[in-house]
Amino acid sequence: MPMNVLVIGGGGGGGSRIGGGGGAGEHYSNTALDVPVGAHTITIGAGGAAGAVNENGGDGGSTIFGSLKTSVGGGGGGQYQIN
């Protein structure tokens, strides 16, 4: 059965102090994805944790639509370390 589907991975967390921002999660959209009739498990990817002092941000989690599509989470932002 064709369906409109939007699957977005969780965004990455920002790096510590004035470090870089986390990356966006992968985006997937389809206006006519053929989805078999039945139950499908959907897992929503969480956003990545912010970086603690002198640490990078955590990666975002992947969002999974059954066995049909996985959108990978974004990468964590880099740290800014003061020496």
N, C-alpha and C positions, 0 to 999 in steps of 0.2 A: 504494500500500500504506500503510494508516494506521500511524503510529508515534508513540511518546511522544518529544517533542522538548523540550529545554531549551537555550536560547541566551542567554548573558550576556556583555555587553561588559566590557572591562577597566576597573578602577576608576582614577580620577584620582589623581595624586600629591599629597601634602600640600605646602602652601606653606612658605616658609622661616621659620626661627626659631620663633615661636609663632603662625604663620599658621594658616589654616583647613585642615581635612582635605579630601581630594579626594572628589568625588562618586562614587556607585556607578554601575556600568555598567547600561545598559538590560537589563531582564529580560523574557524571552519564554518562555512554556511552552504546550504544546498536547498533549493526551493522544490526539489522533487526527488529526495532520497528515498529509494525503495526500502521500506522498513517492513520486515516480516510481521505478520499478526502474532501477538503473544506478548509475554512479559519481557521487559528489558531492564536490566540494572543500570542505573545512572549514578556515577560518582562525580561529585563536584570538587575540583581542585582548589585547595586553600591557597591564600596568598602567602608568600614567603615572610618569614620573620625579619624584623629590622636587625641590622648588625649591632652587636654589643660593641663596647669600646674597642677600637682597633680590630674589628672583624668585618668581613663581607656580609652583605645581606643574604638571607636564605633563598633558595630557589622556590618558585611557586609549584604547587602540585598539579598533576595532570587531571584533566576532566575526561571521563570515559563514558561513552554512550554504548553500553553493551559490548558486543563484538564488532560493532559497525564502524566506530570512529573514536580515536583518542587524540585530544589536543594537548600538547606538552606545555607545562608551565614555563613561565619566563625565568630568566637567570637573575640571580641576586646581584645587587649593585656592589661596586668595589669600595673598599674602605679608604679613608684618608687618615694616615697614621702620622702623628706628631712625634718627632724624635727629640 
